[in-house]
């Protein structure tokens, strides 16, 4: 997704005239996420529901866009903020930062899509050297007031003034060390007062200015800092990773402060209406007494399970449980909730539809259907093909004899093995060198995002299921174990000490199980996923001992298969792959690459064909290949009996069937030096030189081979026809489709088709069998797409070869560019995702759409499919549904993903049509 800004100028001015930039929490609702961001829209929704939300207001994403485009806030924004601040002060009966009884506010980001920890927040705005004393008097608690003040200076200094956060952390650690305590709650008011003085000196030295004492200046600068945080490197990286558009901007929420750090009867927590790791119903979340919200998600202090709140504060616990039930029934989904208790009073600070693991997504979707909260169509929108793919990855073998060295919280499932690294820079560096790594930290923070992306998994010694590491890992589908307290992580010395004293140095291999929370030394062997076993028929849904997850996947797949219009075929080149594909739900073969049949023991026969000097030698080689090809197709038709099998005639350049030119040259030179016979090697070398091309992928290949080498394609067509006749004689139901590759003009197809029709007629006459073999072509060249109307006159079907079409549209050689500059293109935001992974809708997609329309205009019953790797890509499947293809084809392992996404695409479009 592009991070480009919109142009400013007259259009920009016109866009903001008469626009309302600030909304009170009482004015919005959950459907205004584009304008108010997810946090602001949901705060408004909770306010509308009558839930206890501290009063406040939201500055819209439109204000952010103006600020980012022009470098200045909209002219009307300050007056609107002032009006809403006045109303808030009247409602609260106190003014922002007043000396005797100050109103304090938080300034928090809130984009349309959740970006946990990626943008900025500042709490306790309004505190100053004067008002801290008034807060202490009003609360009757000096320690609380000075703790709140040091938090403000620390957050403001780092977030707004750009001071290195480690300087504050080091000063805090020094204060604890001097006091000989281990947690900040053990510091007394006098200690915190000294810390405030230290923090202010750090700000002065690093920022070149004093910490601002004017509360309105604090608030305005914090608002600008939140706007600016939309374009930080970590926010851009996260958006690219999650494919979030870069032009949305963030809203800013200004909320009156409530305090969880007022003593043991206060606290803060995060709750889920269901377990985000498993999907099970119950009481899930974390609570921390005498703390502010950032303490929980930062993972700097270990929390207690939410269930313990019942014994700590029964009244607040019961109220929270009731609110959680209200929110889940209202949103009809798993809700993620942030709350604070201030001296026994519960306040709701945020709710959103919660991020969840892949397994939880499938379980929750079926649970909600059973509860009558959603229907099957909506259930399909609650899961994704990417999540299904995660569930198909192998898992650790629980019976393996390995050394378990620790156990933490199972925050995000998966089986991850890699070398331990202790900072994000090393994770990225080693990963780019091909190493698999596990990022090990005490706790992660937003600056660790690039390392988290690069790593196979994340391991932390602090934090719970609601910590930054856990939330971000779940969103990315990354394996994560948090809060493994028995592991002593020393990031400075780049090592981890495990129980028993064993030291894991950087580079040592470790394994983490995000499903159980277990940590192992070395590499743990893996076993197949139960979901794969289900698709292969080795585990049956509905059986008494069926895995709960398998049952949920089975039901969702049944929903998808009932809904989808697109059929799903497999790319398979032999009977074994074909049978596996059929077990995975393939409805035929969309691409059989015949060149794979010419490798191995048959390479010598192909060499003889290439080296043939006379027509008789060539005919002899083709005659030897014919029965072998025929048997290949007999086996394939048997495996896919009753289903279509699209066979692509030979496509790659012939030099691919010959030895490597360097290797062959060495062999010839050695033979000559030893005066050994080398006639055959010499002929091969001469053939390699003869066939050498500067750019073989744009040279003598595909249909061009069939036209230049007499008998090659007709041999293959005869093998297909004879195999089909043999299967019919055996009472089988072969449904062969012959596909001509790399056609760029209808004349090429007409010539090959004429020869093919003649061969099929000869086989029909010889066997007395009627064969209905469809003949079509691959659309993989821009010219083929642009002249599709003409080509359709000679083709009964099109199959889009989107791998080559992407190469030829972009002018990319895939094997070269992915390794050379794609990483830079992704980092710079030129690509949101590789065009070889997800179809480029604007370029390649436009040609596909044009070819579909032109082809069907010529031949209304033209069958249309796709056989490039995009056929198994979730986002691409939706595009192929929209443009009207009949089927997608992909590798066997991706068939379930394609089936699910085809169902989701049909369900989505039906919902859009209905609306």
C-alpha positions in Angstrom: 0.0 0.0 0.0 1.3 3.4 -0.9 2.4 5.8 1.9 2.2 8.7 -0.5 0.5 11.9 0.8 -2.3 13.7 -1.0 -1.4 16.9 -2.8 -2.1 20.2 -1.1 -3.4 23.3 -2.6 -6.8 24.5 -3.6 -8.3 21.0 -3.5 -7.0 20.6 0.1 -8.6 23.9 1.1 -11.9 22.9 -0.4 -11.9 19.6 1.4 -11.8 21.2 4.9 -14.2 24.1 4.5 -17.2 23.6 6.8 -15.9 20.3 8.1 -16.4 19.4 11.7 -13.1 18.2 13.2 -14.0 17.4 16.8 -16.8 15.1 18.2 -17.8 14.6 21.8 -18.0 10.9 22.9 -21.8 11.4 23.0 -22.0 12.3 19.3 -20.4 9.3 17.5 -21.0 5.6 17.1 -19.2 2.4 16.1 -19.9 2.9 12.4 -17.9 6.1 12.2 -14.4 4.4 12.2 -13.3 6.1 9.0 -13.8 9.5 10.7 -13.3 8.8 14.4 -10.9 5.9 14.2 -11.6 2.6 15.9 -11.0 3.8 19.4 -13.0 6.9 19.2 -15.9 5.2 17.4 -16.1 2.5 20.1 -15.7 4.9 23.0 -18.8 6.7 21.5 -20.6 3.4 21.1 -20.0 2.4 24.7 -21.1 5.9 25.8 -24.3 5.4 23.8 -24.8 2.0 25.6 -24.7 3.8 28.9 -21.5 2.1 30.0 -19.1 4.0 32.4 -16.8 5.8 30.0 -14.9 8.9 31.2 -16.0 12.0 29.4 -13.9 13.2 26.4 -13.8 14.0 22.8 -12.3 12.8 19.5 -10.3 14.8 16.9 -11.1 13.3 13.5 -8.9 11.5 11.0 -9.7 14.4 8.6 -7.9 16.8 10.9 -4.9 14.5 10.9 -4.9 14.3 7.1 -4.9 18.1 6.8 -2.0 18.3 9.4 0.1 15.7 7.6 -0.5 17.2 4.1 0.2 20.8 5.0 2.3 20.6 8.1 -0.2 22.6 10.1 -3.4 21.8 11.9 -6.7 23.1 10.3 -7.4 26.7 11.1 -10.6 25.8 12.8 -9.2 23.0 14.9 -7.9 25.0 17.9 -11.3 26.8 18.4 -13.2 23.5 18.2 -10.8 21.8 20.7 -11.2 24.8 23.0 -15.0 24.6 22.8 -15.0 20.9 23.6 -12.4 21.3 26.4 -14.6 24.0 28.0 -17.5 21.7 27.9 -15.5 18.9 29.4 -14.2 21.2 32.2 -17.8 22.3 33.0 -19.0 18.8 33.1 -16.1 17.7 35.4 -16.3 20.8 37.6 -12.5 21.5 37.2 -10.1 23.1 34.7 -7.3 21.4 32.9 -4.2 21.7 35.1 -5.6 24.1 37.7 -3.4 24.3 40.8 -5.8 23.2 43.5 -7.9 20.3 41.9 -6.6 19.8 38.3 -8.4 18.1 35.5 -6.0 15.7 33.8 -6.5 14.1 30.4 -5.0 11.5 28.2 -4.2 12.0 24.6 -4.4 8.7 22.7 -4.1 7.7 19.1 -6.9 5.7 17.4 -6.7 4.7 13.7 -9.5 3.0 11.8 -7.7 -0.4 12.0 -6.1 -1.5 15.2 -2.3 -0.9 15.2 -1.4 -2.0 18.8 1.5 0.1 20.2 2.5 1.5 16.8 1.4 5.1 17.5 1.6 7.3 20.5 -0.2 7.9 23.8 0.5 10.4 26.6 -1.3 10.1 30.0 -1.7 12.6 32.9 -1.6 15.7 30.7 -2.2 18.8 32.9 0.3 18.0 35.7 2.9 20.6 36.5 5.1 21.7 39.4 2.0 23.5 40.8 -0.8 21.2 40.0 1.0 18.0 41.2 0.6 19.4 44.7 -3.1 20.1 44.2 -3.6 16.5 42.8 -1.8 15.1 45.9 -4.1 17.2 48.2 -7.2 16.3 46.3 -6.3 12.5 46.3 -4.9 12.5 49.8 -1.9 10.6 48.4 1.4 12.3 47.7 2.9 9.1 46.3 0.2 8.8 43.7 0.6 12.4 42.5 4.3 12.3 42.1 4.1 8.9 40.4 1.6 10.3 37.9 3.9 13.3 37.3 7.0 11.2 36.6 4.9 9.1 34.2 3.8 12.3 32.3 7.4 13.6 32.0 8.6 10.2 30.9 5.9 9.7 28.2 5.9 13.3 27.1 9.7 13.4 26.9 9.9 10.3 24.8 6.8 10.7 22.7 6.6 14.4 22.1 10.1 15.7 22.6 11.9 12.8 21.1 14.1 12.0 24.2 15.7 8.5 24.2 13.3 6.5 26.4 16.2 4.4 27.8 17.5 7.5 29.7 14.3 7.6 31.7 14.3 3.8 32.2 17.9 3.9 33.4 17.1 6.7 35.9 14.1 4.7 37.2 16.3 1.6 37.6 18.9 3.7 39.4 16.2 5.0 41.8 15.0 1.5 42.5 18.6 0.3 43.0 19.4 3.1 45.4 16.3 2.2 47.4 17.1 -1.5 47.1 13.7 -2.4 45.7 12.8 -4.3 42.6 9.4 -2.8 41.4 8.4 0.9 41.0 5.4 0.5 43.4 7.9 0.2 46.2 9.3 3.7 45.6 7.9 6.3 48.0 6.7 9.8 47.4 10.1 11.3 48.2 11.8 9.0 45.8 9.4 9.8 43.0 9.8 13.5 43.7 13.5 13.2 43.2 12.9 11.2 40.1 10.7 14.0 38.7 13.6 16.4 39.2 16.0 13.9 37.4 13.5 13.4 34.6 13.1 17.2 34.0 16.9 17.5 33.8 17.0 14.8 31.2 14.4 16.7 29.2 16.3 19.9 29.4 19.6 18.3 28.4 18.2 16.2 25.6 15.4 18.4 24.2 17.0 21.7 24.7 14.0 23.1 26.5 12.2 22.8 29.9 9.3 20.4 30.4 6.3 22.6 29.6 4.3 23.8 32.6 1.4 25.2 30.6 -1.3 22.4 30.5 -2.8 23.6 27.2 0.7 23.6 25.6 1.1 20.0 26.8 -2.1 19.0 25.2 -1.6 20.7 21.9 2.0 19.3 21.5 0.7 15.8 22.4 -2.0 16.0 19.8 0.6 17.0 17.2 2.8 14.1 18.3 0.0 11.6 17.9 -0.6 13.0 14.3 3.1 12.7 13.6 3.2 9.1 14.9 1.1 8.0 11.9 4.2 8.3 9.8 6.8 6.9 12.1 8.9 4.1 10.6 7.4 1.5 12.9 3.8 2.6 12.0 4.6 2.4 8.2 6.2 -1.0 8.7 3.2 -2.3 10.6 0.9 -1.0 7.9 2.9 -2.6 5.1 2.9 -5.9 7.1 -0.9 -5.8 7.7 -1.7 -4.1 4.3 -3.4 -1.1 5.9 -3.6 1.9 3.5 -1.2 4.7 4.3 -3.6 7.6 3.6 -6.2 7.0 6.4 -4.6 9.0 9.2 -5.3 8.6 12.8 -7.9 10.2 15.1 -6.9 11.6 18.5 -8.9 10.8 21.6 -8.7 13.3 24.5 -10.2 11.6 27.6 -10.5 12.7 31.2 -8.1 10.7 33.3 -9.2 8.0 35.7 -6.4 6.6 37.9 -5.5 3.0 38.5 -2.4 4.0 40.5 -4.3 5.3 43.5 -3.4 2.3 45.8 -4.5 -1.3 46.3 -8.2 -0.5 45.7 -7.3 0.8 42.2 -5.8 -0.9 39.2 -6.0 -1.4 35.5 -6.5 -4.4 33.2 -7.3 -5.8 29.8 -10.0 -8.4 29.3 -11.3 -10.6 26.5 -14.8 -11.9 26.2 -13.3 -15.2 25.0 -9.7 -16.6 25.0 -8.0 -14.9 22.0 -5.6 -17.9 21.9 -8.1 -20.7 21.9 -11.5 -19.2 21.4 -12.8 -20.9 24.5 -15.4 -19.0 26.6 -14.4 -18.0 30.1 -12.7 -15.3 32.1 -9.6 -14.2 30.2 -7.3 -11.2 30.7 -4.8 -9.5 33.0 -5.1 -7.2 36.0 -2.5 -5.1 37.7 -3.2 -3.4 41.0 -2.0 0.1 41.6 -1.0 0.7 38.0 -1.8 2.7 34.9 -2.9 1.1 31.6 0.5 1.2 29.8 2.0 -0.9 32.6 -0.1 -3.9 31.5 0.4 -3.8 27.7 4.1 -2.9 28.1 4.7 -6.1 30.1 7.1 -4.4 32.5 5.3 -5.8 35.5 3.8 -9.3 35.6 0.0 -9.2 36.0 -2.4 -11.5 37.8 -5.1 -13.4 35.9 -8.3 -11.5 35.5 -10.2 -14.1 37.5 -8.3 -13.0 40.6 -10.1 -9.6 40.4 -13.1 -11.4 41.9 -11.3 -11.8 45.2 -9.7 -8.4 45.0 -12.8 -6.4 44.2 -15.9 -8.5 43.8 -18.2 -5.5 43.0 -16.0 -4.3 40.1 -15.5 -7.8 38.9 -19.2 -8.6 38.7 -19.9 -5.3 36.9 -17.1 -6.0 34.4 -18.5 -9.5 33.7 -21.9 -8.0 32.9 -20.4 -5.3 30.7 -18.3 -7.9 28.8 -21.5 -9.9 28.1 -23.2 -6.7 26.9 -20.4 -5.8 24.6 -20.0 -9.3 23.1 -23.8 -9.5 22.4 -23.7 -6.0 20.9 -20.7 -6.5 18.7 -21.5 -10.1 18.1 -17.8 -11.0 18.3 -14.9 -11.4 20.7 -14.2 -8.1 22.3 -10.9 -6.8 23.7 -11.5 -4.4 26.6 -9.3 -2.0 28.5 -10.5 -0.8 31.9 -9.4 1.0 35.0 -10.7 0.8 38.6 -10.3 4.0 40.5 -10.9 3.4 44.2 -13.5 0.8 43.5 -15.1 2.6 40.6 -15.0 0.8 37.3 -14.3 2.8 34.1 -14.2 1.5 30.5 -11.4 3.0 28.5 -11.6 1.0 25.2 -13.2 -1.8 23.4 -12.6 -3.3 20.0 -13.2 -6.5 18.1 -10.2 -8.5 19.4 -7.3 -9.9 17.5 -7.2 -13.7 17.8 -5.2 -16.7 16.7 -6.2 -18.7 13.7 -7.6 -21.6 15.8 -9.6 -19.2 17.9 -11.0 -17.5 14.8 -12.5 -20.8 13.5 -13.8 -21.9 16.9 -15.4 -18.5 17.7 -17.1 -18.2 14.3 -18.9 -21.6 14.8 -19.7 -20.8 18.4 -21.4 -17.5 17.4 -23.4 -19.4 14.7 -24.6 -21.9 17.3 -25.5 -19.0 19.7 -27.6 -17.5 16.9 -25.6 -14.2 16.9 -24.4 -14.6 13.3 -25.3 -16.6 10.3 -23.1 -18.8 8.0 -22.3 -16.0 5.6 -21.0 -13.8 8.4 -19.1 -16.7 9.9 -17.1 -16.9 6.6 -16.1 -13.3 7.0 -14.8 -14.0 10.5 -12.0 -16.3 9.2 -9.4 -16.0 6.4 -7.5 -18.2 4.1 -4.2 -17.0 5.7 -5.5 -18.2 9.1 -6.4 -21.6 7.6 -2.9 -21.9 6.1 -1.5 -21.3 9.6 -3.5 -24.2 11.0 -2.0 -26.4 8.4 1.6 -25.9 9.5 3.3 -28.8 11.3 3.4 -28.8 15.1 5.9 -30.1 17.6 6.0 -33.8 18.4 4.9 -34.1 22.0 6.6 -37.5 22.3 10.0 -36.3 21.3 12.7 -36.5 23.9 13.9 -32.9 24.2 15.0 -30.6 27.0 12.3 -28.4 28.2 13.9 -25.4 30.0 10.9 -23.1 30.7 7.3 -22.4 30.3 5.5 -19.2 29.7 2.1 -18.1 28.6 0.9 -19.5 25.3 0.2 -16.2 23.6 0.1 -17.1 19.9 0.3 -20.7 18.6 2.7 -22.4 16.3 5.9 -24.4 16.4 8.9 -22.1 15.9 12.6 -23.1 15.8 15.5 -20.8 15.4 18.7 -19.3 16.7 18.2 -17.1 19.8 18.8 -13.4 19.1 18.4 -10.6 21.6 17.6 -7.5 19.6 15.6 -6.5 16.5 18.6 -5.4 14.5 20.3 -8.8 14.8 17.0 -10.6 14.0 16.6 -8.7 10.8 20.3 -9.0 9.8 20.4 -12.8 10.4 17.0 -13.4 8.8 18.2 -11.6 5.6 21.2 -14.0 5.6 18.8 -16.9 5.5 19.0 -17.8 9.2 15.8 -18.7 11.2 15.7 -16.8 14.5 13.7 -16.5 17.7 13.6 -13.0 19.1 14.2 -13.1 22.8 13.4 -10.1 25.0 12.4 -9.2 28.5 9.5 -7.5 26.9 8.9 -6.1 23.5 8.0 -2.6 22.6 6.8 -1.0 19.3 10.4 -0.4 18.2 10.9 -4.2 18.1 8.4 -4.6 15.2 10.9 -5.1 12.4 12.6 -7.9 14.5 9.3 -9.5 15.3 8.4 -9.6 11.6 11.8 -11.1 10.7 11.7 -13.8 13.5 10.1 -17.2 13.4 8.8 -16.6 16.9 9.0 -14.3 19.9 9.9 -15.2 23.5 9.6 -12.8 26.4 10.3 -13.3 30.1 7.7 -10.7 31.1 4.1 -9.8 30.1 0.9 -11.8 29.5 -1.6 -12.5 26.8 -2.4 -8.8 26.6 1.2 -7.5 26.4 2.6 -5.8 23.3 4.4 -9.0 22.2 1.3 -11.1 22.5 -1.1 -8.7 20.8 1.1 -8.0 17.8 2.2 -11.6 17.4 -1.4 -12.8 17.2 -2.2 -10.1 14.7 0.7 -11.3 12.5 0.0 -15.0 13.0 3.5 -15.2 14.6 4.4 -17.8 17.3 4.8 -16.2 20.7 5.5 -17.3 24.3 5.3 -14.5 26.9 5.9 -14.2 30.6 8.4 -17.1 30.9 9.6 -15.7 34.3 12.0 -18.6 35.1 14.1 -17.5 32.1 16.6 -14.7 32.9 17.1 -12.6 29.8 20.2 -10.4 29.7 20.0 -8.4 26.5 23.2 -6.5 27.1 25.3 -9.6 27.4 23.2 -11.3 24.7 22.3 -14.4 26.6 19.6 -16.1 28.5 20.0 -18.2 31.7 17.6 -21.1 32.1 16.7 -23.0 35.3 19.7 -25.1 36.4 22.1 -22.5 35.3 22.5 -23.4 31.7 23.2 -20.4 29.5 21.8 -19.9 26.1 24.1 -17.7 24.1 23.1 -15.7 21.0 23.1 -18.1 18.1 22.1 -21.2 20.1 19.2 -23.1 18.7 15.9 -23.0 20.7 12.3 -24.1 20.1 9.1 -22.4 21.4 5.6 -23.8 21.3 3.0 -21.1 21.2 0.2 -23.5 21.8 1.6 -24.8 25.2 4.0 -22.1 26.2 6.9 -24.5 26.4 10.4 -23.5 25.7 13.0 -26.1 24.6 16.8 -26.2 24.0 17.7 -27.3 20.5 15.4 -28.3 17.6 12.2 -30.2 18.4 10.9 -32.5 15.6 7.5 -31.7 14.1 4.5 -33.8 13.1 1.6 -33.0 10.7 -1.1 -30.7 11.8 -4.5 -32.3 12.7 -6.1 -30.0 10.2 -3.9 -31.5 7.4 -4.8 -35.0 8.6 -8.5 -34.0 8.4 -8.1 -32.8 4.8 -6.2 -36.0 3.9 -9.0 -38.1 5.4 -7.0 -39.4 8.4 -9.1 -37.6 10.9 -12.9 -37.5 10.6 -14.9 -34.5 11.8 -18.1 -35.5 13.7 -16.4 -38.6 15.2 -16.6 -38.8 19.0 -12.9 -38.2 19.5 -12.7 -35.5 16.8 -10.4 -32.6 17.5 -12.5 -29.5 18.5 -10.5 -27.4 16.1 -11.0 -29.9 13.2 -14.7 -29.9 13.8 -14.8 -26.1 13.5 -12.7 -26.1 10.4 -14.9 -28.8 8.9 -18.0 -26.7 9.5 -16.5 -23.5 8.1 -15.3 -25.4 5.0 -18.8 -26.8 4.5 -20.2 -23.2 4.7 -17.6 -22.1 2.1 -18.3 -25.0 -0.3 -22.0 -24.2 -0.2 -21.5 -20.6 -0.9 -18.7 -20.5 -3.5 -19.2 -20.1 -7.2 -15.5 -20.5 -8.2 -14.4 -24.1 -8.6 -11.0 -25.1 -7.3 -8.6 -27.2 -9.2 -5.0 -28.4 -8.6 -1.7 -27.8 -10.2 -0.4 -31.5 -10.3 1.9 -33.3 -12.6 1.5 -37.0 -11.4 -1.0 -39.4 -10.0 0.3 -39.1 -6.5 -0.1 -35.3 -6.3 -3.5 -35.6 -8.1 -4.9 -38.0 -5.5 -3.7 -35.8 -2.7 -5.2 -32.8 -4.3 -8.5 -34.7 -4.7 -8.5 -35.6 -1.0 -7.9 -31.8 -0.3 -11.1 -31.1 -2.3 -9.8 -30.4 -5.8 -12.4 -30.4 -8.5 -10.0 -31.3 -11.3 -6.5 -30.4 -12.4 -6.0 -26.9 -13.8 -2.4 -27.4 -14.7 -0.4 -30.5 -15.5 3.1 -29.4 -16.5 4.3 -32.1 -19.0 7.9 -30.9 -18.9 8.2 -32.5 -15.4 7.5 -35.9 -17.1 10.5 -35.5 -19.3 13.0 -35.3 -16.4 14.7 -38.1 -14.5 15.2 -41.4 -16.5 13.7 -39.8 -19.6 16.2 -37.0 -19.9 18.4 -39.2 -22.2 15.4 -39.7 -24.6 14.9 -35.9 -24.7 18.6 -35.4 -25.4 18.3 -37.8 -28.3 15.4 -35.8 -29.6 17.3 -32.5 -29.3 20.4 -34.0 -30.9 18.5 -35.6 -33.8 20.1 -34.6 -37.2 17.5 -36.4 -39.4 13.8 -36.7 -39.5 14.1 -40.5 -38.9 16.2 -39.9 -35.7 13.6 -37.4 -34.5 10.7 -39.8 -35.2 12.5 -42.6 -33.4 13.0 -40.4 -30.3 9.3 -39.3 -30.3 8.2 -42.9 -30.8 10.2 -43.9 -27.7 8.6 -41.1 -25.6 5.0 -41.7 -26.7 4.2 -44.8 -24.6 5.8 -43.2 -21.6 3.7 -40.1 -22.0 0.6 -42.1 -22.6 1.1 -44.1 -19.3 1.6 -40.8 -17.4 -1.8 -39.6 -18.6 -3.5 -43.0 -18.0 -2.4 -42.7 -14.4 -3.5 -39.1 -14.2 -6.9 -39.7 -15.7 -7.4 -42.6 -13.4 -6.6 -40.5 -10.3 -8.9 -37.7 -11.4 -11.7 -39.9 -13.0 -14.8 -37.9 -13.7 -13.0 -34.5 -13.2 -11.4 -32.2 -15.8 -7.6 -32.5 -16.3 -5.9 -29.6 -18.1 -2.6 -30.7 -19.7 -0.2 -28.1 -20.8 2.0 -29.1 -23.7 5.7 -28.7 -23.4 6.5 -25.1 -22.3 10.1 -24.4 -21.2 13.1 -23.9 -23.5 14.8 -27.1 -24.6 18.1 -26.1 -23.1 16.6 -26.9 -19.7 16.7 -30.6 -20.6 20.4 -30.5 -21.4 23.3 -30.4 -18.9 24.6 -27.1 -17.6 26.9 -25.5 -20.1 29.8 -25.0 -17.6 29.6 -28.5 -16.3 29.4 -29.9 -19.8 32.4 -27.8 -21.0 34.5 -29.1 -18.1 33.5 -32.7 -19.0 34.5 -32.2 -22.6 37.8 -30.5 -21.7 38.7 -33.3 -19.3 37.9 -36.0 -21.8 40.0 -34.2 -24.4 43.0 -33.8 -22.0 42.8 -37.5 -21.2 42.2 -38.5 -24.8 39.0 -40.3 -23.8 36.0 -40.8 -26.1 33.7 -37.8 -25.8 31.6 -37.7 -29.0 28.3 -37.6 -27.3 29.4 -34.9 -24.8 30.7 -32.8 -27.7 27.4 -33.1 -29.6 25.6 -32.1 -26.4 27.8 -29.1 -25.9 27.3 -28.0 -29.5 23.5 -28.3 -29.0 23.7 -26.3 -25.8 25.6 -23.5 -27.7 23.1 -23.8 -30.5 20.1 -23.4 -28.2 21.7 -20.7 -26.0 19.5 -17.6 -25.7 20.2 -14.3 -24.0 16.7 -14.4 -22.5 15.3 -17.9 -22.8 12.0 -17.1 -21.1 11.2 -14.9 -24.0 12.7 -17.2 -26.6 12.1 -20.6 -28.2 9.6 -22.1 -25.8 5.9 -22.9 -25.5 3.9 -22.9 -28.8 7.0 -21.8 -30.6 8.6 -25.2 -29.9 5.5 -27.0 -31.2 5.8 -25.0 -34.5 9.6 -25.3 -34.9 10.1 -29.0 -33.9 7.9 -31.2 -36.0 6.0 -33.9 -34.2 6.7 -32.7 -30.7 3.2 -31.4 -29.9 1.5 -34.1 -32.0 3.3 -36.8 -30.0 1.9 -35.3 -26.8 -1.6 -34.9 -28.2 -1.5 -38.5 -29.4 -0.4 -39.7 -25.9 -3.3 -37.7 -24.3 -5.9 -39.1 -26.8 -4.7 -42.7 -26.6 -4.7 -42.5 -22.8 -8.2 -41.1 -22.8 -9.4 -43.8 -25.1 -7.8 -46.5 -22.9 -9.5 -45.2 -19.8 -12.9 -45.0 -21.6 -12.4 -48.6 -22.7 -11.9 -49.5 -19.0 -15.2 -47.8 -18.2 -13.4 -44.7 -16.8 -14.5 -41.1 -17.4 -11.5 -39.1 -18.6 -12.1 -35.4 -19.1 -8.9 -34.2 -20.8 -8.3 -30.6 -21.8 -5.3 -29.7 -24.0 -3.7 -26.4 -23.3 -1.3 -24.6 -25.7 1.3 -22.4 -23.9 2.6 -19.0 -24.7 0.3 -18.1 -27.5 0.6 -14.5 -28.6 -1.5 -14.6 -31.8 -4.5 -16.6 -32.9 -2.6 -17.9 -36.0 -0.2 -19.9 -33.7 -3.2 -21.5 -32.0 -5.0 -22.3 -35.3 -2.0 -24.1 -36.7 -1.4 -26.2 -33.6 -5.1 -26.8 -33.2 -5.5 -28.1 -36.7 -2.7 -30.6 -36.2 -4.2 -31.7 -32.8 -7.7 -32.1 -34.2 -6.2 -34.4 -36.9 -4.4 -36.5 -34.4 -7.5 -36.9 -32.2 -9.5 -37.9 -35.2 -6.9 -40.6 -36.1 -7.0 -42.0 -32.5 -10.9 -42.0 -32.5 -10.8 -43.9 -35.8 -8.2 -46.4 -34.6 -10.0 -47.1 -31.3 -13.6 -46.7 -32.3 -13.9 -44.2 -29.3 -15.5 -40.8 -29.4 -13.2 -38.4 -27.6 -14.3 -34.9 -26.6 -11.0 -33.2 -25.9 -11.3 -29.5 -25.3 -8.4 -27.4 -26.7 -7.6 -24.0 -25.3 -4.6 -21.8 -24.4 -2.8 -20.0 -21.7 -3.1 -16.3 -21.6 0.3 -15.3 -20.3 1.5 -12.6 -22.7 0.1 -9.0 -22.8 -0.6 -9.5 -26.6 -2.7 -12.5 -25.9 -4.8 -10.6 -23.4 -5.1 -7.7 -25.8 -6.2 -9.9 -28.7 -8.3 -12.3 -26.5 -11.3 -11.8 -28.7 -9.5 -13.1 -31.7 -7.8 -16.0 -29.8 -11.2 -17.1 -28.4 -12.3 -18.0 -32.0 -9.8 -21.0 -31.8 -9.9 -21.7 -28.1 -12.5 -23.4 -26.0 -11.0 -22.3 -22.8 -8.5 -19.8 -21.4 -6.3 -20.4 -18.4 -4.5 -17.3 -17.2 -0.8 -18.0 -16.5 -0.4 -15.1 -14.1 3.2 -15.9 -13.2 4.4 -15.2 -16.7 1.8 -12.5 -17.3 3.2 -10.7 -14.3 6.7 -11.0 -15.6 5.9 -9.8 -19.0 3.7 -6.9 -17.9 6.2 -5.6 -15.3 9.3 -6.5 -17.3 10.5 -8.5 -14.3 12.5 -11.7 -14.4 11.1 -13.3 -11.2 14.2 -15.4 -10.4 16.4 -12.3 -10.5 14.3 -9.4 -9.1 12.9 -11.1 -6.0 16.5 -11.6 -4.7 17.8 -8.3 -5.9 15.6 -5.3 -5.3 12.1 -6.5 -4.1 13.1 -6.0 -0.5 13.9 -2.4 -1.1 10.7 -1.9 -3.1 8.7 -3.3 -0.2 10.5 -1.2 2.4 10.0 1.9 0.3 6.3 1.2 -0.1 6.5 0.9 -3.9 4.9 -2.5 -3.4 2.5 -3.2 -0.6 3.1 -6.9 -1.4 5.0 -8.7 -4.1 3.1 -8.8 -7.4 4.1 -12.4 -7.7 2.3 -13.1 -4.3 -0.9 -11.1 -4.8 -2.1 -10.1 -8.3 -1.4 -6.6 -9.4 -5.1 -5.5 -10.0 -4.2 -2.2 -11.7 -1.8 -3.7 -14.2 -2.0 -7.4 -14.6 -5.5 -7.5 -13.3 -6.7 -5.0 -15.9 -5.4 -7.3 -18.7 -7.1 -10.3 -17.1 -10.4 -8.4 -17.0 -10.1 -7.2 -20.6 -9.3 -10.7 -21.8 -12.3 -12.1 -19.9 -14.7 -9.6 -21.5 -13.2 -9.9 -25.0 -13.1 -13.7 -24.9 -16.6 -14.1 -23.7 -17.9 -11.6 -26.2 -16.5 -13.9 -29.0 -17.4 -17.2 -27.3 -20.1 -16.8 -24.5 -19.5 -20.4 -23.2 -15.7 -19.8 -23.0 -14.4 -21.6 -19.9 -12.0 -19.4 -17.9 -9.5 -20.2 -15.1 -6.2 -19.3 -13.7 -3.3 -21.6 -13.0 -0.5 -19.2 -11.8 0.4 -19.2 -8.1 -2.1 -16.4 -7.6 -4.8 -19.1 -7.8 -4.1 -20.0 -4.1 -3.6 -16.4 -2.8 -6.5 -15.3 -0.7 -6.7 -11.7 -2.0 -6.2 -12.8 -5.6 -9.0 -15.4 -5.3 -11.5 -12.5 -4.5 -10.3 -10.7 -7.6 -10.8 -13.8 -9.8 -14.3 -14.2 -8.4 -15.1 -10.5 -9.2 -14.0 -10.7 -12.8 -16.0 -13.8 -13.5 -13.5 -16.7 -13.8 -14.9 -20.2 -13.5 -12.1 -21.7 -11.5 -8.8 -21.2 -9.8 -6.0 -23.7 -9.8 -3.2 -24.0 -7.2 -0.8 -26.4 -5.5 -2.5 -29.2 -3.6 -1.6 -27.8 -0.2 -3.3 -24.4 -1.0 -6.6 -26.0 -2.2 -8.4 -25.7 1.2 -7.3 -22.0 1.3 -8.7 -21.4 -2.2 -11.9 -23.1 -1.4 -12.4 -21.0 1.8 -11.6 -17.8 0.0 -13.9 -18.6 -2.9 -16.7 -19.1 -0.4 -15.8 -15.8 1.4 -15.7 -14.0 -1.9 -19.2 -15.3 -2.9 -20.6 -14.5 0.5 -19.1 -11.0 0.5 -20.4 -10.1 -3.0 -23.8 -11.5 -2.1 -23.8 -9.2 0.9 -22.8 -6.2 -1.1 -25.5 -6.9 -3.7 -28.0 -7.2 -0.9 -27.0 -3.9 0.6 
